[in-house]
Amino acid sequence: MKLSPQMTPEVAQQFKIRQLVENWAVWRDAGLRDKFRTVSAGCAVC
């Protein structure tokens, strides 16, 4: 799914967060450490 021009900024932000969490879980479970590290490296609150 891609961001739609009709999405409000709040919905777009929620969508991006959901994608981040889903990628994190898939990469963690698949053992893809290089990709997994990119999630925490870009975290503003970590």
C-alpha positions as CSV (number, residue, x, y, z in Angstrom):
1,M,0.0,0.0,0.0
2,K,1.2,3.5,-0.8
3,L,0.5,6.8,0.7
4,S,-2.5,8.4,-0.9
5,P,-2.8,12.2,-1.6
6,Q,-6.2,12.0,0.1
7,M,-4.7,10.9,3.5
8,T,-4.5,13.5,6.2
9,P,-1.1,14.1,7.7
10,E,-2.1,12.2,10.8
11,V,-3.3,9.2,8.9
12,A,-0.1,9.3,6.7
13,Q,2.0,9.3,9.9
14,Q,0.1,6.4,11.4
15,F,0.6,4.5,8.1
16,K,4.4,5.1,8.2
17,I,4.5,3.9,11.8
18,R,2.6,0.8,10.9
19,Q,5.0,0.0,8.0
20,L,8.0,0.5,10.3
21,V,6.6,-1.9,12.9
22,E,5.7,-4.5,10.3
23,N,9.1,-4.3,8.7
24,W,10.8,-4.5,12.1
25,A,8.9,-7.7,12.9
26,V,9.5,-9.4,9.6
27,W,13.2,-8.5,9.5
28,R,13.6,-9.6,13.1
29,D,11.9,-12.9,12.5
30,A,13.7,-13.6,9.3
31,G,17.1,-12.9,10.9
32,L,17.8,-10.0,8.5
33,R,20.1,-8.1,10.9
34,D,21.3,-5.5,8.5
35,K,17.8,-4.3,7.7
36,F,16.7,-4.8,11.3
37,R,19.4,-2.4,12.5
38,T,18.1,0.3,10.2
39,V,14.9,0.5,12.1
40,S,16.5,1.4,15.5
41,A,19.1,3.6,13.8
42,G,16.4,5.9,12.5
43,C,14.5,6.1,15.7
44,A,14.1,9.5,17.2
45,V,13.2,8.3,20.7
46,C,15.6,5.4,21.0
